[in-house]
Amino acid sequence: MSIDQVGVIGAGQMGNGIAHVCALAGYSVVMLDAKAEALTAAVATVTKNMERQVGRKLIGAEDRDPALARIATAPTTPRSASATSRRRPSARKSSTRSSRR
C-alpha cells in the first residue's frame, strides 16, 4: 500500500505545518477547516515559510513552486470531519479491560 494523498483536518499552526512538510516531501495535500479564513491564512503562512526557506537556501524555488501547487484546501463541517475520522476503540478502554482479567 502506498500513500498518495494526505488529508489534514484543521488549518491552524499544526495543520499548516503538517501540510508544509508533506507537500515538500512530494505528497498531494488536502487541508480541511470549517473556516475559509483559516484556510486562506494557512496557505499564506505556508507560502511565507517556504519563501523564508528559499531565502536561507534550505530549498530552491524549483522545490517550492511544485510543493505549493500540491496543497489544496476545502471547507469542512463538523459532520464531514467526524465522518472522515473513524476512531478505533481507545487504548485506555482496552487497557482497562485487560487489567480486569
Secondary structure, DSSP 8 states (H G I E B T S, - for coil): ----EEEEE--SHHHHHHHHHHHHTT-EEEEEES-HHHHHHHHHHHHHHHHHHHHTTSS-HHHHHHHHHTEEEEE--HHHHHHH------HHHHHHHHHH-
